């Protein structure tokens, strides 16, 4: 017999999605801060910083952080769906 997900309850689902949105918002703020910090470091230490270096730093760090935070968010949502515990077997 299939077990129902805790996310079938509208209140629990609303709280889980709100937590996911909050997590993604914090991750976006952290990503923007890290990219800005990296840009400052490239500007200070890179005497001949061309446009391709700026684009590579911004896209590389930005995309890596957003993928990482998206996976962490999906893990948190999956954990909420299972009721906060792993299934044995």
Secondary structure, 3 states (H helix, E strand, C coil): CCCCCHHHCHHHHHHHHHHHHHHHHHHHHHHHHHHHHHHHHHHHHCCCCCHHHHHHHHHHHHHHHHHHHHHHHHHHHHHHHCCCCCCCC
